[in-house]
Amino acid sequence: MSMGVENVIMCDSKGAIYEGRNLGMNRYKDEIARRTNREMVTGDLAEALVGADVFIGVSVANAVTPEMVKSMAKDPIIFAMANPNPEIMPDLAKQAGAAVVGTGRSDFPNQVNNVLAFPGIFRGALDVKAKIINEEMKVAAAYAIAGLVSDQELNVDYVMPHAFDQRLVPTVSQAVAKAAIDSGVAAVSQFEFNSQGSL
């Protein structure tokens, strides 16, 4: 949400999380309810997806049906990241109208995997002796990852770099280190990187 996204509905196994819901709530979900779902959607995942532009799933296989994708906005983006089997298989999502589909699996295009981020985030944080990993560092990592796909390369099957792209760690670590310094959480005030992205 720090990236400017305004209308987020988070769901759990009980459905949409919203202020005033009692079933299955805890202090973390209460905080989520305060920050999201301003329209107070109260139904299940199928209802939450009606008119949505993006689905980001980290739940269980087959949680999303082609009918749910069809109910979304035109050309939706689907990141179905449950492993080993996603919430909806890419071919089904595309047949239902999804413009871009990513999964956590390496055997489909647009693999969404934490390996894109965490080695570079940790390298950058360690190099500048950051006290914490803050929001600025995470946002810097996201922009660094996205920046590795050029406008010329960008297409529906290539919206993020491959997990083994050798540019990932040095690019992400440099961006994270700079963000740590700029946001005041680094013990180092200046940095100079070598070609591997380390100090």
C-alpha positions in Angstrom: 0.0 0.0 0.0 3.0 2.3 0.3 3.2 2.1 -3.5 -0.1 4.0 -3.9 -2.5 1.1 -4.2 -5.8 2.4 -2.7 -8.4 -0.4 -2.9 -7.2 -3.6 -1.4 -9.4 -6.4 -0.2 -7.6 -9.2 1.7 -9.2 -12.6 2.2 -8.6 -15.5 4.5 -10.3 -18.9 4.6 -13.4 -17.2 6.1 -13.7 -14.6 3.3 -13.0 -10.9 3.0 -11.4 -9.2 6.1 -13.3 -6.1 7.1 -13.8 -3.9 10.2 -16.5 -5.4 12.4 -16.0 -9.0 11.3 -15.8 -11.3 14.3 -15.2 -14.8 12.8 -11.5 -15.8 12.8 -10.1 -12.4 13.6 -7.0 -11.6 15.6 -5.0 -8.4 16.2 -3.1 -8.7 12.9 -6.3 -9.1 10.9 -7.9 -6.2 12.9 -5.0 -4.0 11.7 -5.5 -5.3 8.1 -9.2 -4.5 8.4 -8.4 -0.9 9.5 -6.1 -0.3 6.5 -8.0 -2.1 3.7 -11.4 -2.9 2.3 -12.8 0.6 2.5 -15.9 -0.5 0.6 -16.6 -3.1 3.3 -16.9 -6.1 1.0 -18.1 -8.9 3.3 -18.4 -12.0 1.0 -16.0 -14.7 0.0 -13.1 -14.6 -2.5 -15.5 -14.8 -5.5 -17.3 -11.7 -4.3 -14.0 -9.9 -3.5 -12.7 -10.5 -7.1 -15.7 -8.9 -8.9 -14.3 -6.0 -10.8 -10.8 -6.4 -9.4 -7.8 -5.5 -11.5 -5.3 -7.8 -9.7 -5.4 -11.0 -7.7 -2.3 -11.9 -5.6 -2.7 -15.3 -4.0 -0.5 -17.0 -1.4 -3.1 -19.6 -0.2 -4.0 -22.9 -1.6 -4.4 -24.7 -5.0 -7.5 -24.2 -7.0 -8.9 -21.3 -4.9 -9.7 -19.3 -8.0 -11.9 -20.5 -10.8 -12.1 -19.4 -14.4 -15.5 -17.9 -13.6 -13.9 -15.7 -10.9 -11.3 -14.4 -13.4 -14.1 -13.6 -15.9 -15.8 -11.5 -13.2 -12.7 -9.3 -12.7 -12.0 -6.1 -14.6 -10.9 -6.4 -18.3 -7.4 -7.9 -18.8 -6.7 -8.6 -15.1 -3.3 -9.6 -13.6 -3.2 -12.9 -11.7 -0.3 -13.7 -9.4 -1.3 -17.2 -8.2 1.7 -18.1 -6.0 0.5 -21.1 -3.9 3.1 -23.9 -4.3 3.5 -26.5 -5.7 0.0 -25.9 -7.3 -1.2 -22.3 -7.8 -4.7 -21.0 -7.0 -5.4 -21.3 -10.7 -3.2 -22.7 -13.4 -1.9 -20.2 -15.9 -3.6 -21.6 -19.0 -7.0 -21.6 -17.3 -6.4 -18.0 -16.1 -5.4 -16.8 -19.6 -8.4 -18.7 -21.2 -10.6 -16.8 -18.8 -9.2 -13.4 -19.8 -6.2 -12.8 -17.7 -3.6 -10.5 -19.5 -0.7 -11.4 -17.2 -0.2 -14.5 -15.1 2.6 -15.3 -12.7 3.0 -18.2 -10.4 5.6 -19.4 -7.9 6.6 -22.2 -10.2 9.7 -22.2 -12.4 8.0 -24.2 -15.2 5.8 -21.2 -16.2 6.6 -17.7 -17.3 6.7 -14.9 -14.7 7.9 -16.9 -11.8 7.2 -14.9 -8.6 9.7 -16.1 -6.1 11.3 -14.6 -3.0 14.7 -15.5 -4.5 14.3 -12.4 -6.7 14.5 -10.2 -3.7 15.9 -11.7 -0.5 19.6 -12.3 -1.4 20.0 -8.7 -2.6 18.0 -7.3 0.3 20.2 -9.1 2.8 23.4 -8.3 1.0 22.5 -4.6 0.8 21.4 -4.5 4.5 24.5 -6.3 5.7 26.9 -4.2 3.6 25.8 -0.9 5.2 25.1 -2.5 8.6 21.4 -1.5 8.5 19.6 -1.7 11.9 16.4 -2.8 10.3 14.9 -3.6 6.9 12.4 -0.8 6.5 9.7 0.0 3.9 12.0 2.3 1.9 14.5 -0.6 1.5 11.7 -3.0 0.3 10.3 -0.4 -2.1 13.9 0.2 -3.5 14.3 -3.6 -4.0 10.9 -3.8 -5.9 11.9 -0.9 -8.2 15.4 -2.5 -8.7 13.8 -5.8 -9.7 11.3 -4.2 -12.0 14.0 -2.1 -13.6 15.8 -5.2 -14.8 13.2 -5.8 -17.5 13.6 -3.2 -20.2 10.7 -1.6 -22.1 11.9 -3.5 -25.2 11.8 -6.9 -23.3 8.6 -6.3 -21.4 5.7 -8.5 -22.5 2.9 -10.6 -20.9 5.2 -13.5 -20.4 8.2 -11.5 -19.1 7.2 -8.9 -16.5 10.0 -9.7 -14.1 13.5 -11.0 -14.4 14.3 -14.7 -14.3 15.3 -16.0 -10.8 18.8 -16.8 -12.0 19.5 -13.5 -13.7 23.0 -12.6 -12.6 22.1 -8.9 -12.3 19.6 -9.4 -9.5 21.8 -9.5 -6.4 24.1 -6.6 -7.3 21.3 -4.4 -8.6 19.0 -5.1 -5.6 21.8 -4.9 -3.0 22.9 -1.5 -4.3 19.4 -0.1 -4.3 18.7 -1.5 -0.8 22.0 -0.2 0.6 21.3 3.3 -0.8 17.8 3.3 0.6 19.1 2.2 4.0 21.6 5.1 4.0 19.1 7.6 2.7 16.5 6.6 5.3 18.9 6.8 8.2 19.0 3.1 9.3 22.5 2.3 8.1 25.6 2.5 10.2 27.6 3.4 7.0 27.1 6.8 5.5 29.0 6.3 2.2 29.3 3.3 0.0 31.2 2.2 -3.1 30.2 -1.0 -4.8 32.2 -3.5 -6.7 30.8 -5.4 -9.7 29.2 -8.0 -7.5 27.2 -5.4 -5.6 29.2 -5.7 -2.4 31.1 -3.0 -0.6 
